[in-house]
Amino acid sequence: MAQTHDDPNIYYVPHHSPWPFVGSITLFTTMVGVANWFNGHGWGEPVFYIGLVATLAVLFGWFGNVIAESVSGRYNDQVDASFRMGMMWFIFSEIMFFAAFFGALYYTRQFALPWLSGEGDGALTNQFLWQGFSAGWPSNGPAEIGGSFQTISAWGLPLVNTLLLLSSGVTITIAHHALKANKRGALLFWLGATIALGAIFMVVQGYEYYHAYAELGLTLGSGIYGSTFFMLTGFHGMHVMLGTIMLAIIWLRCLRGHFSPDHHFGFEAVAWYWHFVDVVWLGLFMFVYVI
Protein backbone atom coordinates (compact mmCIF):
# COMPACT_ATOMS: atom_id res chain seq x y z
CA MET A 1 0.00 0.00 0.00
CA ALA A 2 1.42 3.39 -0.95
CA GLN A 3 2.14 5.70 1.93
CA THR A 4 0.59 9.15 2.21
CA HIS A 5 1.75 12.55 3.39
CA ASP A 6 0.42 11.69 6.84
CA ASP A 7 2.57 8.59 7.35
CA PRO A 8 5.48 9.69 9.60
CA ASN A 9 7.08 6.27 10.03
CA ILE A 10 8.27 5.40 6.52
CA TYR A 11 10.84 7.37 4.54
CA TYR A 12 10.23 6.66 0.86
CA VAL A 13 13.29 5.46 -1.04
CA PRO A 14 12.89 4.62 -4.76
CA HIS A 15 14.09 1.18 -5.81
CA HIS A 16 16.39 0.30 -8.71
CA SER A 17 16.37 3.69 -10.42
CA PRO A 18 18.44 3.57 -13.63
CA TRP A 19 18.70 7.36 -13.97
CA PRO A 20 21.90 8.08 -11.98
CA PHE A 21 23.84 5.46 -13.95
CA VAL A 22 22.39 6.42 -17.33
CA GLY A 23 22.79 10.13 -16.54
CA SER A 24 26.49 9.70 -15.78
CA ILE A 25 26.97 8.07 -19.20
CA THR A 26 25.12 10.84 -21.06
CA LEU A 27 27.01 13.58 -19.21
CA PHE A 28 30.33 11.89 -19.97
CA THR A 29 29.34 11.64 -23.64
CA THR A 30 28.41 15.32 -23.69
CA MET A 31 31.73 16.41 -22.18
CA VAL A 32 33.78 14.18 -24.50
CA GLY A 33 31.91 15.66 -27.45
CA VAL A 34 32.34 19.30 -26.47
CA ALA A 35 36.02 18.85 -25.52
CA ASN A 36 36.85 17.33 -28.91
CA TRP A 37 34.64 19.80 -30.78
CA PHE A 38 36.52 22.74 -29.22
CA ASN A 39 39.85 21.09 -30.07
CA GLY A 40 39.06 20.83 -33.77
CA HIS A 41 37.89 17.21 -34.09
CA GLY A 42 34.99 17.07 -36.50
CA TRP A 43 33.26 14.16 -34.77
CA GLY A 44 33.09 16.09 -31.49
CA GLU A 45 30.12 18.28 -32.47
CA PRO A 46 27.64 15.46 -33.31
CA VAL A 47 28.75 13.52 -30.20
CA PHE A 48 28.11 16.63 -28.10
CA TYR A 49 24.58 17.02 -29.45
CA ILE A 50 23.86 13.32 -29.02
CA GLY A 51 25.00 13.51 -25.40
CA LEU A 52 23.03 16.70 -24.81
CA VAL A 53 19.78 15.25 -26.18
CA ALA A 54 20.32 12.05 -24.19
CA THR A 55 20.93 14.08 -21.00
CA LEU A 56 17.71 16.04 -21.57
CA ALA A 57 15.88 12.74 -22.03
CA VAL A 58 17.32 11.49 -18.73
CA LEU A 59 16.17 14.65 -16.96
CA PHE A 60 12.70 14.30 -18.48
CA GLY A 61 12.41 10.70 -17.33
CA TRP A 62 13.97 11.27 -13.91
CA PHE A 63 11.86 14.27 -13.02
CA GLY A 64 8.82 12.48 -14.41
CA ASN A 65 9.42 9.68 -11.93
CA VAL A 66 9.78 12.15 -9.05
CA ILE A 67 6.56 13.93 -10.03
CA ALA A 68 4.71 10.62 -10.26
CA GLU A 69 5.97 9.63 -6.81
CA SER A 70 4.87 12.97 -5.40
CA VAL A 71 1.34 13.02 -6.81
CA SER A 72 0.78 9.39 -5.78
CA GLY A 73 1.31 10.36 -2.14
CA ARG A 74 4.61 8.62 -1.44
CA TYR A 75 6.31 11.69 0.08
CA ASN A 76 5.71 12.55 3.73
CA ASP A 77 7.01 15.46 5.80
CA GLN A 78 10.43 13.83 6.26
CA VAL A 79 10.93 13.60 2.51
CA ASP A 80 9.68 17.17 2.14
CA ALA A 81 12.28 18.33 4.67
CA SER A 82 14.99 16.51 2.69
CA PHE A 83 13.94 18.26 -0.49
CA ARG A 84 14.03 21.62 1.27
CA MET A 85 17.51 21.04 2.66
CA GLY A 86 18.70 19.88 -0.76
CA MET A 87 17.34 23.01 -2.43
CA MET A 88 18.94 25.21 0.23
CA TRP A 89 22.35 23.64 -0.37
CA PHE A 90 21.88 23.93 -4.13
CA ILE A 91 21.14 27.66 -3.85
CA PHE A 92 24.12 28.03 -1.50
CA SER A 93 26.34 26.43 -4.16
CA GLU A 94 24.94 28.90 -6.69
CA ILE A 95 25.75 31.76 -4.33
CA MET A 96 29.35 30.53 -4.17
CA PHE A 97 29.37 30.19 -7.96
CA PHE A 98 28.53 33.85 -8.46
CA ALA A 99 30.67 34.91 -5.50
CA ALA A 100 33.72 33.61 -7.39
CA PHE A 101 32.89 35.81 -10.39
CA PHE A 102 32.13 38.86 -8.28
CA GLY A 103 35.41 38.16 -6.47
CA ALA A 104 37.25 38.14 -9.80
CA LEU A 105 35.70 41.50 -10.65
CA TYR A 106 36.68 42.93 -7.26
CA TYR A 107 40.23 41.57 -7.48
CA THR A 108 40.69 43.00 -10.96
CA ARG A 109 39.51 46.47 -10.05
CA GLN A 110 41.05 46.79 -6.59
CA PHE A 111 44.32 44.88 -6.96
CA ALA A 112 45.35 43.78 -10.47
CA LEU A 113 44.84 47.05 -12.36
CA PRO A 114 46.47 49.27 -9.71
CA TRP A 115 49.41 46.86 -9.57
CA LEU A 116 49.87 46.93 -13.35
CA SER A 117 49.74 50.74 -13.30
CA GLY A 118 52.66 50.88 -10.87
CA GLU A 119 50.95 51.30 -7.52
CA GLY A 120 52.40 49.50 -4.52
CA ASP A 121 54.62 46.57 -5.49
CA GLY A 122 53.88 47.00 -9.18
CA ALA A 123 56.33 49.81 -9.87
CA LEU A 124 58.88 47.63 -11.67
CA THR A 125 56.18 45.83 -13.65
CA ASN A 126 54.82 49.14 -14.87
CA GLN A 127 58.29 50.49 -15.67
CA PHE A 128 59.55 47.54 -17.71
CA LEU A 129 56.38 45.99 -19.14
CA TRP A 130 53.51 48.49 -19.20
CA GLN A 131 55.12 51.90 -18.96
CA GLY A 132 52.53 54.62 -19.23
CA PHE A 133 49.60 52.39 -18.31
CA SER A 134 47.31 53.93 -15.68
CA ALA A 135 44.56 52.12 -13.84
CA GLY A 136 40.99 52.98 -14.68
CA TRP A 137 37.65 51.32 -15.11
CA PRO A 138 36.42 50.24 -17.59
CA SER A 139 39.77 49.03 -18.87
CA ASN A 140 40.77 47.44 -22.17
CA GLY A 141 44.03 46.33 -20.57
CA PRO A 142 47.66 47.43 -20.84
CA ALA A 143 48.65 48.63 -24.32
CA GLU A 144 44.91 48.73 -25.09
CA ILE A 145 45.02 45.05 -26.03
CA GLY A 146 41.24 44.90 -25.82
CA GLY A 147 40.70 47.53 -28.49
CA SER A 148 38.39 50.50 -28.23
CA PHE A 149 34.82 50.06 -27.04
CA GLN A 150 31.95 51.87 -25.39
CA THR A 151 30.14 50.72 -22.28
CA ILE A 152 26.41 50.18 -21.91
CA SER A 153 24.59 52.83 -19.90
CA ALA A 154 23.00 51.49 -16.74
CA TRP A 155 19.95 53.68 -17.23
CA GLY A 156 18.81 52.18 -20.52
CA LEU A 157 18.20 48.50 -21.19
CA PRO A 158 19.82 47.34 -17.91
CA LEU A 159 17.34 49.46 -15.95
CA VAL A 160 14.48 48.01 -17.99
CA ASN A 161 15.66 44.49 -17.17
CA THR A 162 15.98 45.41 -13.50
CA LEU A 163 12.35 46.55 -13.44
CA LEU A 164 11.30 43.39 -15.27
CA LEU A 165 12.97 41.10 -12.73
CA LEU A 166 11.73 43.09 -9.73
CA SER A 167 8.22 42.89 -11.16
CA SER A 168 8.60 39.15 -11.68
CA GLY A 169 9.52 38.76 -8.02
CA VAL A 170 6.22 40.41 -7.14
CA THR A 171 4.14 38.31 -9.56
CA ILE A 172 5.55 34.99 -8.38
CA THR A 173 4.88 36.00 -4.77
CA ILE A 174 1.26 36.79 -5.66
CA ALA A 175 1.04 33.42 -7.45
CA HIS A 176 2.32 31.68 -4.30
CA HIS A 177 -0.32 33.34 -2.16
CA ALA A 178 -2.96 32.36 -4.72
CA LEU A 179 -1.81 28.74 -4.52
CA LYS A 180 -2.01 28.76 -0.72
CA ALA A 181 -5.53 30.21 -1.01
CA ASN A 182 -6.40 27.53 -3.62
CA LYS A 183 -7.29 30.18 -6.22
CA ARG A 184 -6.29 28.28 -9.36
CA GLY A 185 -7.21 30.98 -11.86
CA ALA A 186 -5.14 33.64 -10.12
CA LEU A 187 -2.30 31.15 -9.65
CA LEU A 188 -2.09 30.39 -13.36
CA PHE A 189 -2.39 34.06 -14.35
CA TRP A 190 0.33 35.41 -12.06
CA LEU A 191 2.65 32.48 -12.65
CA GLY A 192 2.16 32.97 -16.39
CA ALA A 193 2.97 36.66 -15.94
CA THR A 194 6.22 35.69 -14.21
CA ILE A 195 7.14 33.45 -17.14
CA ALA A 196 6.38 36.24 -19.59
CA LEU A 197 8.54 38.72 -17.67
CA GLY A 198 11.42 36.23 -17.63
CA ALA A 199 11.08 35.69 -21.38
CA ILE A 200 11.02 39.45 -22.04
CA PHE A 201 14.15 39.83 -19.91
CA MET A 202 15.97 37.35 -22.13
CA VAL A 203 14.83 39.13 -25.30
CA VAL A 204 16.04 42.49 -23.94
CA GLN A 205 19.38 41.01 -22.91
CA GLY A 206 19.78 39.42 -26.33
CA TYR A 207 19.22 42.80 -27.96
CA GLU A 208 21.69 44.36 -25.50
CA TYR A 209 24.35 41.84 -26.53
CA TYR A 210 23.67 42.52 -30.21
CA HIS A 211 23.95 46.26 -29.57
CA ALA A 212 27.21 45.76 -27.66
CA TYR A 213 28.83 43.66 -30.40
CA ALA A 214 27.48 45.45 -33.47
CA GLU A 215 27.54 49.08 -32.37
CA LEU A 216 29.69 49.55 -29.27
CA GLY A 217 32.62 47.26 -30.08
CA LEU A 218 32.14 45.60 -26.71
CA THR A 219 32.94 41.89 -27.02
CA LEU A 220 34.41 39.04 -25.01
CA GLY A 221 37.79 40.14 -26.37
CA SER A 222 37.47 43.71 -25.07
CA GLY A 223 40.08 43.32 -22.38
CA ILE A 224 39.28 42.50 -18.78
CA TYR A 225 36.14 44.62 -18.84
CA GLY A 226 34.60 42.74 -21.76
CA SER A 227 35.43 39.32 -20.36
CA THR A 228 34.06 40.04 -16.87
CA PHE A 229 30.99 41.81 -18.28
CA PHE A 230 29.93 38.92 -20.50
CA MET A 231 30.98 36.30 -17.95
CA LEU A 232 28.77 37.75 -15.21
CA THR A 233 25.79 38.84 -17.30
CA GLY A 234 25.96 35.74 -19.51
CA PHE A 235 25.91 33.25 -16.65
CA HIS A 236 23.09 35.20 -15.05
CA GLY A 237 21.16 35.14 -18.32
CA MET A 238 21.63 31.37 -18.46
CA HIS A 239 20.14 31.13 -14.97
CA VAL A 240 17.18 33.26 -16.04
CA MET A 241 16.62 30.91 -18.98
CA LEU A 242 16.73 27.83 -16.75
CA GLY A 243 14.45 29.51 -14.22
CA THR A 244 11.94 30.43 -16.93
CA ILE A 245 11.91 26.82 -18.17
CA MET A 246 11.33 25.57 -14.63
CA LEU A 247 8.52 28.08 -14.13
CA ALA A 248 6.89 26.91 -17.36
CA ILE A 249 7.01 23.29 -16.15
CA ILE A 250 5.52 24.31 -12.80
CA TRP A 251 2.77 26.20 -14.68
CA LEU A 252 1.87 23.01 -16.56
CA ARG A 253 1.85 21.09 -13.28
CA CYS A 254 -0.42 23.70 -11.72
CA LEU A 255 -2.72 23.41 -14.74
CA ARG A 256 -2.97 19.67 -14.07
CA GLY A 257 -3.71 20.28 -10.39
CA HIS A 258 -0.55 18.70 -9.00
CA PHE A 259 -0.17 21.02 -6.01
CA SER A 260 -2.36 21.60 -2.97
CA PRO A 261 -2.34 24.59 -0.59
CA ASP A 262 -0.45 22.51 2.00
CA HIS A 263 1.89 20.45 -0.23
CA HIS A 264 3.58 22.37 -3.03
CA PHE A 265 7.32 22.36 -2.45
CA GLY A 266 7.98 21.93 -6.18
CA PHE A 267 6.46 25.39 -6.65
CA GLU A 268 8.31 26.81 -3.65
CA ALA A 269 11.68 25.47 -4.82
CA VAL A 270 11.38 27.22 -8.17
CA ALA A 271 10.17 30.40 -6.43
CA TRP A 272 13.26 30.32 -4.19
CA TYR A 273 15.46 29.92 -7.24
CA TRP A 274 13.73 32.80 -9.02
CA HIS A 275 14.16 35.14 -6.06
CA PHE A 276 17.84 34.16 -5.96
CA VAL A 277 18.16 35.11 -9.64
CA ASP A 278 16.52 38.46 -8.86
CA VAL A 279 18.97 39.22 -6.04
CA VAL A 280 21.99 38.30 -8.17
CA TRP A 281 20.80 40.68 -10.88
CA LEU A 282 20.57 43.55 -8.40
CA GLY A 283 24.22 42.90 -7.51
CA LEU A 284 25.12 42.79 -11.20
CA PHE A 285 23.26 45.99 -11.93
CA MET A 286 25.11 47.85 -9.18
CA PHE A 287 28.65 46.47 -9.59
CA VAL A 288 28.77 45.87 -13.36
CA TYR A 289 26.63 48.65 -14.81
CA VAL A 290 26.45 51.45 -12.22
CA ILE A 291 29.73 51.50 -10.27
N, C-alpha and C positions, 0 to 999 in steps of 0.2 A: 504494500500500500504506500503510495507516495505521501511524503510528509507535507505539512502545511507550514505557513508562516508562524503558527502558534505552537509548533512542536519545539521545545527548548532543549531536548535531550539528544537529538541526532544532528550532527554536522554533515551536510551533504557533500560527498566527494564523488565526482564523476569517475566512471570505470572505463579503462581501456580506451582513452581518447587518443586518436592517431595524430591530432593536430600539432602538438609540440614537435614530434619527430618529423612529420611532413613539412612543417613550417621551417625547421632548421635546414632542410634540404633546399627548399625554394629560396630562402635567403642566401644560402651559400652560392646557389646558381646565379642569383642576381648580382652578387658582389664579384664573382668570377667574370661575369659578362661585362660589367661596367669597368672593371680594372683593365681588361684586355681591350675593350673598346677605346678607352682613353689612351692606351699605349699603342694604338695604331693597328691592332689586329682586326681584320674585317669581320671575323666570326663573332667578335665580342658583342656587337650591337644586337644581333638577333637573339643571342643567348641572354643578354640583359632583359630584353622585352619578354622572352619566354619566362624567365625567373620572376619578373615583375607581375605578369598576369597570373602565374601560379601562386605567388604570394597573396595577391588580392583574392584569389579563389579560396585560399586557406583561411584568410580573415573572414570572408563571407560565411564559410562553413562553420568556423569556430564560434564566431559571434552568434550565428544562427542557433547553434547548440545551447549557448548560454541563455539566449532569449527564451528558447523553448523550455529550458529548465526553470527559468524564473516564472513564466506565465503558468506553468503546471503546478506551482506551489512548492517546489523543492527547497527554496531558500528561506531559512528562518532568520531571526535577529542576529544570531552569531555570524552567519554568512554575510549578512548585510554589513555588520561591523567590519568584517574582513575586507569587503569591497571598499568601504570608506577609507580604511587605513591604506589600502593599496593605492587608491586615487590620491590620497594626501602625499604619499611618498613619490608618486609619479609627478605631481605638480612641483614638489620640492626639487626633484631632479631637473625639471624644466627651469626652475628658478636658477639653479646652479649653471645650467646650460647658458642662459642669457647673462648671468653674472660674469662668466668668463669673457664674453664679448664686450660687455660694458667695461670690464677690467682692462681689456686690451685697448679700448678707446681712451680710458683714463690714463693708462701707462704711456700711451703715445703722446698725449697732449701735455702731461705733467712732467714726464721724465725723458722720453726718447728725443723729442724735438728740441727741448732746451739743451740737452747734452750735445746733439749734433750741431747746434748753433754756437757752441763754445762755452756755455754756462757750466759752472762747477768743474767737474773732472773732464769735461769734454773740450777743453781749450786746445789740446794738441790735435784731437780729431778734427776740429774745425779748421785749424791752421794748415794741416797737411792734406786733408781729404776734401773738406767742403768749405774752403775759405770764402767768406762773403755770405754764407747761408745764415739767415736769421730766422728764429722760430716764429711761427704764426699759424693761425688756424682760420680757415682751412688751408692745408698745405699740399702741394703737389710734389713734395720731397726735395732733397738737395739737388742742385743743378736742374731743377724743374723737370725731373725725369717723368713726372706724370702728365706733362703737357698742360696747356691752358684749359681752364674750364670755369663755368659759373655754377654757383650753388643754387639750390632750390629754396625759395622764400618760405619761411615757416607759415606765413599768413595767407597762403594760397591753398593749393590742394592738400598739403599736410593738415591745415586747420580744418578743412572740410572732412577729411578722414577722421580726425579727432572727434568731431561732432557726431559723425556716423557711429563710431564705436561707443561713445558715451551714450548715445541714444539706444544702441542695441543692448547695452547693459541695463537700461531702464525697461525695455520691452521684454527681455527674458525674465526679469524679476516680476513683472506683471503677469507673464505667462505662468510662472511658478505659483504665484498666489491664486491664479485661476484654477490650476490643477489641484491645489489643496482645497479649494472651494468646490471642486468637481463641476466647474463650468467649462464644458468641453469646447463650446463654440469660441469663447474668449481665449482659451488655451491655444487652440489651433491658429486663431488670428494673430495673437501677439507673438507666438513662436514663429509663425510664418513671416511676420514683420522683422524679427531678428535675423532670420535667414536672408531676407531681402537686403537688409542693411549690410550684412557681411559680404554678400555678393557685390553690392555697389562699391563697398570699400575696395575689393579686389580690382574692379574695373577702374576706379580712380587711380589706384596705385600702378596698374598697368599703363595707364596713360601718362602718369608721372615718370615712369621709367622710359617710355618712348620719348617724352619731352627732354629728359636728361640726356639720353644718348644722341638724339637727332638734332637738338637745338642748343644744348648747353655744353656739349663736349664732355659731360660727366659720365665716366664709364668705370668699370672695374679696374681699368688700368690707370686711372687718374690719381696716381700716388696713394699715399696712406689714407687720404680723405675718401677717395673713391672706393677703395677696398673696404674700409670700415663702414661706410654709408650703405653699400649694397649688401654687405654681410649682415648687418643688423636689421635693416628694413626688409631684406629678402627672406631671412629666416622667420621674421615675424609674419610676413605675408604668407609664408608656407603654413604657419600655425593658424592663421585666419582661414585659409583654405580648408585645412583639416577640420577646424572647428565648425565651419559652415557645413561640411559634409556630415559631420556627426549630428549637428542640429537637424539637418534634413532627414536623417535616419530616425531620430527621435520624433520628429513631426509625423512620419509615417507610422511609427509605433503608437503615438497618441491617437492618430486617426483610427487605428485598429483597436483602441481601448486597452492597451497593454498595462497602463499605469492606473493606480488608485490613489486617492488622497493621502493614504497612510503608507503606501509602498511604491516609491517611484525613484529609487536611487539612480537608475539609469539616466533619468532626466537631470537629477541634481548633479551628477558627475560631470555631464556636459556643461551645465550651467557654471560649475566651479571653473572648468577649463576656460570657458568663454570670459568670465570675469578676470581670470589670470591674463588672458590675451589683451584685455582692455588695459589692465594696469601696466603691462609691459609697453604698450603703445604710448601711454602717458610719459613713461621714462624716455622712450625713443624721441618723442616729440620735443621734450625739454632738452635732452643732452645731444641729440643729433641735429635737430633743425633750429632750435632757438639759441642755445648757448654756443 
